[in-house]
């Protein structure tokens, strides 16, 4: 069971919920931090990292002696990472998605590929919880390949919690896609409602079952609740505003450290997710 924890905006408590679900979930459980540009699950989970794996992306290299400047490579590249000038192609490594299309269409075999390191996948444990995270190199704009490398650890029979990047851009799609269920974390404010709407549209386009968790539920208005009721979206948990939570998390603790009684509510969320996925699978 792969559960993606996502949000339309940053700062809603997505990581707080992801770490807390991992701590509350029946074993075996694995937590994947796919927010590779700013991973921070480790700050709260405090795992012991035991393995590191560098991740690279294949970048085209042009053999000028073989190149005829025919333009086939430039024509197939949707990201304009390789552009044919008057004589030779010009490669922009930062824009390359590593698809290999340019090398395949080159009629003279002038294009080969070299691996360009873009980040690292780190793995370890916190007690019985398996932990995997990606760290993108500073200045590297290409997060999806590293996210896919982290998601190679979604095999096995564990409950897998995926902490996704915020927003609805390409890294989010790479992190959410292929999950069994998405939990969208939001807050009861106009900003939270606006970005929740974007997240809902995204997961609906992906055809994925989802539910909503409202963080700081009593700190705003009823706009999110009314939206979910109107759109027939299940609100699976409301986490109340609590000074103890803010103080504990600011000191590197977790939701369960601040409010141990939330463990039962989080387990109920996981049970509901399993039930909804089983029902959806039966319907399909």
C-alpha positions as CSV (number, residue, x, y, z in Angstrom):
1,X,0.0,0.0,0.0
2,X,1.6,3.3,-1.2
3,X,0.1,6.4,0.3
4,X,1.2,9.8,-1.0
5,X,1.0,12.8,1.4
6,X,0.7,15.9,-0.8
7,X,-0.5,19.5,-0.5
8,X,-1.2,22.3,-2.9
9,X,1.1,24.6,-1.0
10,X,4.0,24.5,1.4
11,X,3.6,25.0,5.2
12,X,0.4,23.1,5.7
13,X,1.9,20.4,7.9
14,X,2.4,17.8,5.2
15,X,5.7,16.5,6.6
16,X,4.2,16.6,10.1
17,X,1.4,14.3,9.0
18,X,3.8,12.0,6.9
19,X,6.1,11.4,9.8
20,X,3.3,11.0,12.3
21,X,1.5,8.4,10.1
22,X,4.8,6.5,9.8
23,X,5.2,6.4,13.5
24,X,1.6,5.4,14.1
25,X,1.3,2.8,11.3
26,X,1.4,-0.9,12.1
27,X,4.7,-2.5,11.1
28,X,6.2,-3.0,8.5
29,X,6.3,0.6,7.4
30,X,8.6,2.6,5.1
31,X,8.8,6.4,4.9
32,X,10.1,8.0,1.6
33,X,11.0,11.7,1.6
34,X,10.5,12.7,-2.0
35,X,10.7,16.4,-1.3
36,X,14.2,16.2,-2.7
37,X,14.8,19.9,-3.0
38,X,14.2,20.4,0.8
39,X,14.0,17.0,2.5
40,X,13.2,17.4,6.2
41,X,11.5,14.2,7.4
42,X,14.9,13.2,8.9
43,X,14.8,16.3,11.2
44,X,11.8,14.8,13.1
45,X,12.2,11.1,12.6
46,X,16.0,11.1,13.4
47,X,16.9,8.0,11.5
48,X,20.3,6.4,11.4
49,X,21.5,6.7,7.8
50,X,23.4,3.6,6.7
51,X,23.6,3.7,2.9
52,X,24.2,6.3,0.2
53,X,23.6,5.9,-3.5
54,X,24.6,8.6,-6.0
55,X,22.1,9.3,-8.7
56,X,23.0,10.5,-12.2
57,X,21.2,11.5,-15.3
58,X,22.4,10.6,-18.9
59,X,23.5,13.7,-20.7
60,X,24.3,13.8,-24.5
61,X,27.8,14.3,-25.7
62,X,28.3,15.1,-29.4
63,X,31.2,13.7,-31.5
64,X,31.9,16.6,-33.8
65,X,33.7,14.4,-36.3
66,X,30.6,12.4,-36.9
67,X,27.9,15.1,-36.6
68,X,26.4,16.4,-39.8
69,X,24.2,19.1,-38.1
70,X,21.1,17.4,-39.6
71,X,18.9,18.7,-36.7
72,X,17.3,15.3,-35.8
73,X,18.4,15.6,-32.2
74,X,17.0,19.1,-31.8
75,X,13.8,18.1,-33.4
76,X,13.0,15.3,-31.0
77,X,13.9,17.2,-27.8
78,X,10.8,18.6,-26.2
79,X,12.8,20.5,-23.6
80,X,15.2,22.3,-26.0
81,X,18.2,20.8,-24.2
82,X,20.0,20.3,-27.5
83,X,19.9,22.9,-30.2
84,X,21.5,22.7,-33.7
85,X,23.4,25.8,-34.6
86,X,24.8,26.4,-38.1
87,X,27.5,23.8,-37.6
88,X,27.3,21.8,-34.4
89,X,24.6,21.0,-31.7
90,X,24.7,23.0,-28.5
91,X,23.9,21.0,-25.3
92,X,22.3,22.5,-22.3
93,X,22.8,19.9,-19.5
94,X,20.6,21.6,-17.0
95,X,17.6,21.3,-19.3
96,X,18.1,17.6,-20.2
97,X,15.6,15.1,-18.9
98,X,17.8,12.1,-19.8
99,X,15.3,10.5,-22.1
100,X,18.0,9.3,-24.6
101,X,15.9,10.3,-27.6
102,X,18.6,12.4,-29.3
103,X,21.0,9.5,-29.3
104,X,18.4,7.1,-30.7
105,X,17.5,9.4,-33.7
106,X,21.0,10.5,-34.6
107,X,21.6,8.9,-38.1
108,X,25.4,8.9,-37.8
109,X,25.8,7.7,-34.2
110,X,27.4,11.0,-33.2
111,X,25.7,11.2,-29.8
112,X,26.7,9.2,-26.8
113,X,25.7,9.7,-23.2
114,X,27.6,10.3,-20.0
115,X,26.2,10.3,-16.5
116,X,26.0,13.6,-14.7
117,X,25.5,13.3,-11.0
118,X,22.5,15.2,-9.7
119,X,21.9,14.0,-6.2
120,X,22.0,11.2,-3.7
121,X,19.5,8.7,-2.2
122,X,20.1,8.0,1.5
123,X,18.5,5.1,3.4
124,X,18.5,4.0,7.0
125,X,16.2,3.2,9.9
126,X,14.4,4.6,12.9
127,X,13.7,1.6,15.0
128,X,11.4,-0.6,12.9
129,X,10.7,2.2,10.4
130,X,12.7,2.0,7.1
131,X,13.6,5.4,5.8
132,X,14.7,6.7,2.4
133,X,15.2,10.2,1.2
134,X,16.6,12.0,-1.8
135,X,18.9,15.1,-1.7
136,X,19.1,17.1,-4.9
137,X,22.4,18.9,-5.5
138,X,22.1,22.7,-4.9
139,X,21.4,24.5,-8.2
140,X,20.2,21.4,-10.0
141,X,16.7,22.1,-11.4
142,X,15.8,18.5,-12.4
143,X,14.1,16.9,-9.4
144,X,11.9,14.1,-11.1
145,X,14.7,11.7,-11.9
146,X,15.9,11.7,-8.3
147,X,12.3,11.3,-7.1
148,X,11.9,8.3,-9.3
149,X,15.2,6.9,-7.8
150,X,13.7,7.3,-4.3
151,X,10.5,5.6,-5.4
152,X,12.3,2.5,-6.5
153,X,12.1,1.6,-2.8
154,X,8.3,1.2,-3.0
155,X,8.6,-2.6,-3.4
156,X,7.7,-5.1,-0.8
157,X,4.7,-5.6,1.5
158,X,5.3,-2.6,3.8
159,X,2.9,0.3,4.2
160,X,4.8,3.0,2.3
161,X,4.3,6.7,3.3
162,X,5.5,9.1,0.6
163,X,6.2,12.7,1.6
164,X,5.7,14.6,-1.7
165,X,7.0,18.0,-2.7
166,X,4.5,20.9,-2.2
167,X,2.5,22.3,-5.1
168,X,1.3,20.7,-8.3
169,X,4.3,20.9,-10.6
170,X,6.3,18.1,-12.3
171,X,8.1,16.9,-9.1
172,X,4.7,16.4,-7.4
173,X,3.4,14.4,-10.3
174,X,6.6,12.2,-10.2
175,X,6.1,11.6,-6.5
176,X,2.3,11.0,-6.5
177,X,2.0,8.9,-9.6
178,X,1.6,5.2,-9.0
179,X,0.4,5.6,-5.4
180,X,-2.7,3.8,-4.2
181,X,-4.1,6.8,-2.4
182,X,-3.4,10.4,-1.9
183,X,-3.9,12.3,1.4
184,X,-4.1,16.1,0.7
185,X,-3.1,18.2,3.7
186,X,-4.5,21.7,3.9
187,X,-5.4,24.4,6.3
188,X,-8.7,26.2,6.8
189,X,-7.8,29.5,5.1
190,X,-8.5,31.1,1.7
191,X,-4.9,30.4,0.7
192,X,-5.3,26.8,1.8
193,X,-8.6,26.4,0.0
194,X,-7.2,27.8,-3.3
195,X,-4.2,25.5,-3.3
196,X,-6.3,22.5,-2.2
197,X,-8.4,23.1,-5.3
198,X,-5.3,22.8,-7.5
199,X,-4.2,19.6,-5.7
200,X,-7.7,18.1,-6.0
201,X,-7.7,18.8,-9.7
202,X,-4.3,17.2,-10.1
203,X,-5.1,13.9,-8.4
204,X,-8.4,13.8,-10.2
205,X,-6.6,14.1,-13.5
206,X,-4.4,11.2,-12.4
207,X,-7.5,9.1,-11.6
208,X,-6.3,8.5,-8.0
209,X,-8.5,8.0,-4.9
210,X,-7.9,10.7,-2.3
211,X,-9.0,12.3,0.9
212,X,-8.3,15.4,2.8
213,X,-6.6,16.1,6.2
214,X,-7.3,19.6,7.7
215,X,-4.4,20.8,9.8
216,X,-4.9,23.5,12.4
217,X,-8.6,22.9,11.9
218,X,-9.9,25.4,14.4
219,X,-7.5,28.2,13.4
220,X,-9.4,29.5,10.3
221,X,-12.9,29.5,8.8
222,X,-15.2,26.8,7.3
223,X,-14.3,27.4,3.7
224,X,-12.3,24.1,3.3
225,X,-15.0,22.0,5.0
226,X,-17.7,23.6,2.8
227,X,-15.6,23.0,-0.3
228,X,-15.1,19.3,0.6
229,X,-18.8,18.9,1.3
230,X,-19.7,20.5,-2.0
231,X,-17.2,18.4,-4.0
232,X,-18.1,15.2,-2.1
233,X,-14.5,14.8,-0.8
234,X,-13.9,12.8,2.4
235,X,-12.3,14.7,5.3
236,X,-10.4,11.9,7.0
237,X,-8.9,13.8,9.9
238,X,-9.0,17.3,11.5
239,X,-5.9,18.2,13.5
240,X,-6.8,21.0,15.9
241,X,-4.7,24.1,16.5
242,X,-2.6,23.4,19.6
243,X,0.2,25.4,21.1
244,X,1.8,22.2,22.4
245,X,2.2,21.0,18.8
246,X,3.8,24.2,17.6
247,X,6.3,24.2,20.4
248,X,7.2,20.5,20.1
249,X,7.7,20.7,16.3
250,X,9.8,23.8,16.6
251,X,12.1,21.9,18.9
252,X,12.4,18.9,16.4
253,X,9.6,16.8,18.0
254,X,6.6,15.2,16.3
255,X,2.8,15.5,16.5
256,X,2.7,12.3,18.6
257,X,5.3,13.7,21.0
258,X,3.0,16.7,21.6
259,X,-0.4,14.8,21.5
260,X,0.1,11.0,22.1
261,X,-3.6,10.6,21.8
262,X,-3.4,11.4,18.1
263,X,-1.9,7.9,17.4
264,X,-5.3,6.2,17.5
265,X,-6.8,8.8,15.1
266,X,-3.9,8.4,12.7
267,X,-4.3,4.6,12.7
268,X,-8.0,5.1,12.0
269,X,-7.0,7.2,8.9
270,X,-4.8,4.4,7.7
271,X,-7.5,1.8,8.2
272,X,-9.9,4.0,6.3
273,X,-7.4,4.4,3.5
274,X,-7.0,0.7,3.2
275,X,-10.8,0.2,3.2
276,X,-11.3,2.8,0.5
277,X,-8.5,1.3,-1.7
278,X,-9.9,-2.2,-1.3
279,X,-13.4,-0.9,-2.2
280,X,-12.0,1.0,-5.2
281,X,-10.1,-2.1,-6.4
282,X,-13.2,-4.2,-6.1
283,X,-15.2,-1.7,-8.1
284,X,-12.6,-1.7,-10.9
